[in-house]
Amino acid sequence: MTALVNLHDMISDAIERALDGLLPLLARLVFAAVLLVYFWNSAMTKLGDGLFGFLQPSTGAYAQIFPKAMEAVTYDVSQLGVFHWLVVVAGTWAEFLLPLMIVLGLLTRLAALGMIGFVVVQSLTDLYGHGGINHPETLGAWFDRVPDAAILDQRAFWLFVFLVLVIKGGGALSLDRVIGRAVLGRTHAD
């Protein structure tokens, strides 16, 4: 029996070593296939008009990020302060840049950590800012028979993908690995 356990462990260890970079690569691929366009489309709705729309967010951007504040000022952005502008601009840029960094595998751990923070803030805004907390089907519940609640179910999977990237790095075919090899002379850099 000991020989069988040792053989199992030896084969498992060999598979794990050989395919170590595959898990984060697949996590980045799944992110690109499922969420990249979602986040970029969301960011596009936040851009203002013209060439400098990335510095002058749309009214809808403020309404998405600060729904109660916008309601309080009857959707007049000029009544909001610099803090609101900074948060909306930073959030919009983050929604473009962090997903791109994940897909490219550039500063993957940092980008994935940023996305975890982004999704947490997004979820809290959806629940408390937009009133989703008053709709049990939006929040959902774990360990029930319904797997598609927007917050607890779907975003748990999103966070899991990001957590894999925080722990494992960009994996094979990442700019992190290329930079690590070229600049730092590492044979394995994530």
C-alpha positions in Angstrom: 0.0 0.0 0.0 2.9 2.4 0.8 4.3 1.8 -2.6 1.0 2.7 -4.2 0.8 5.9 -2.2 4.4 6.8 -3.0 3.7 6.2 -6.7 0.6 8.4 -6.5 2.5 11.2 -4.8 5.4 11.0 -7.3 3.1 11.2 -10.3 1.1 14.0 -8.7 4.2 16.0 -7.9 5.5 15.6 -11.4 2.3 16.8 -12.9 2.1 19.7 -10.6 5.7 20.8 -11.4 5.3 20.3 -15.1 2.0 22.2 -15.3 2.7 24.8 -12.7 2.3 27.8 -15.1 -0.8 26.3 -16.7 -3.3 27.1 -13.9 -2.7 30.9 -13.9 -2.6 30.9 -17.7 -6.0 29.3 -17.8 -7.3 31.7 -15.1 -6.2 34.6 -17.4 -7.8 32.9 -20.4 -11.1 32.4 -18.6 -11.0 36.0 -17.3 -10.4 37.2 -20.9 -13.2 35.0 -22.3 -15.8 35.8 -19.7 -15.1 39.2 -18.1 -12.8 41.3 -20.2 -15.5 42.6 -22.5 -17.9 43.0 -19.6 -15.4 45.3 -17.7 -14.4 47.3 -20.9 -18.0 47.8 -21.9 -18.8 49.1 -18.4 -15.8 51.4 -18.6 -16.9 52.7 -22.0 -20.2 53.8 -20.6 -18.3 56.0 -18.1 -16.3 58.0 -20.7 -17.4 61.5 -21.4 -17.6 63.1 -24.8 -14.6 64.1 -27.0 -10.9 63.4 -26.9 -10.6 64.0 -23.2 -13.6 62.0 -22.2 -11.4 59.8 -20.0 -10.9 62.9 -17.8 -14.5 64.2 -18.0 -16.6 61.2 -17.1 -20.2 60.9 -18.2 -23.1 61.7 -15.9 -23.9 58.0 -16.0 -20.5 57.2 -14.6 -21.3 59.3 -11.5 -24.8 57.7 -11.3 -23.2 54.2 -11.4 -20.6 54.8 -8.8 -22.3 57.3 -6.5 -26.1 56.6 -7.0 -27.3 58.2 -3.8 -25.1 61.3 -4.1 -26.3 61.8 -7.7 -29.9 61.5 -6.6 -29.3 64.0 -3.8 -28.0 66.6 -6.2 -30.7 65.7 -8.8 -28.1 64.3 -11.2 -26.2 67.6 -11.5 -22.6 66.6 -11.6 -21.4 70.1 -11.1 -22.6 69.9 -7.5 -20.2 67.1 -6.7 -16.7 67.7 -5.5 -13.2 66.8 -6.6 -13.3 63.6 -4.5 -16.2 62.3 -6.6 -14.4 63.2 -9.8 -11.2 61.4 -8.7 -13.0 58.3 -7.7 -15.0 58.1 -10.9 -11.9 58.8 -13.1 -9.7 56.3 -11.2 -12.5 53.7 -11.3 -12.9 54.2 -15.0 -9.2 53.9 -15.7 -9.0 50.8 -13.4 -11.8 49.2 -15.4 -9.7 49.5 -18.6 -6.2 49.0 -17.2 -6.5 46.2 -14.6 -8.2 43.8 -17.0 -5.6 44.6 -19.7 -2.8 43.9 -17.3 -4.3 40.6 -16.3 -4.8 39.5 -19.9 -1.2 40.4 -20.7 0.1 38.9 -17.5 1.8 42.2 -16.5 2.1 42.8 -12.8 -0.5 40.1 -12.6 -0.6 39.7 -8.8 -1.0 43.5 -8.3 -3.6 43.8 -11.0 -5.6 40.8 -9.7 -5.5 42.3 -6.2 -6.8 45.6 -7.6 -9.6 43.7 -9.4 -10.5 42.0 -6.1 -10.9 45.5 -4.5 -12.8 46.7 -7.6 -15.3 43.8 -7.4 -15.8 44.2 -3.7 -16.6 47.9 -4.1 -18.7 47.2 -7.2 -20.7 44.6 -5.2 -21.2 46.9 -2.2 -22.3 49.7 -4.6 -24.8 47.3 -6.3 -26.1 46.1 -2.9 -26.3 49.4 -1.0 -26.1 52.1 -3.5 -28.5 50.7 -6.1 -30.7 48.8 -3.6 -29.8 45.3 -4.5 -29.8 44.3 -0.8 -33.5 44.7 -0.8 -33.8 42.0 -3.5 -32.8 38.6 -2.2 -32.4 37.2 -5.7 -29.7 39.8 -6.4 -27.7 39.0 -3.3 -28.4 35.3 -3.6 -27.4 32.6 -1.1 -24.7 30.0 -1.0 -25.5 26.3 -0.6 -28.8 26.7 -2.2 -30.1 25.1 -5.5 -29.8 28.4 -7.5 -26.3 29.0 -8.8 -26.7 32.3 -10.6 -27.3 35.1 -8.1 -25.4 38.2 -9.3 -23.5 38.9 -6.1 -22.7 35.9 -4.0 -22.7 33.2 -6.7 -21.2 34.9 -9.8 -18.8 37.2 -8.0 -17.5 34.4 -5.9 -16.2 32.8 -9.1 -14.7 36.1 -10.3 -12.9 36.5 -7.0 -11.7 32.9 -7.1 -10.1 33.5 -10.5 -8.4 36.7 -9.2 -7.2 34.9 -6.0 -5.6 32.2 -8.2 -3.7 35.0 -10.0 -2.7 36.7 -6.7 -1.3 33.4 -5.4 0.2 31.9 -8.5 1.1 35.0 -10.6 0.7 35.3 -14.4 1.9 31.8 -15.2 3.2 30.7 -18.6 3.0 33.1 -21.5 2.9 36.2 -19.3 4.8 39.4 -19.5 5.7 38.9 -15.9 7.7 35.8 -16.9 9.2 37.4 -20.0 10.3 40.4 -18.0 11.6 38.2 -15.2 13.7 36.3 -17.7 14.9 39.2 -19.8 15.6 41.8 -17.1 16.2 39.9 -13.9 17.7 36.7 -15.4 15.2 34.5 -13.6 14.3 31.1 -15.0 10.9 31.2 -13.3 9.3 34.6 -12.6 5.7 35.3 -11.9 
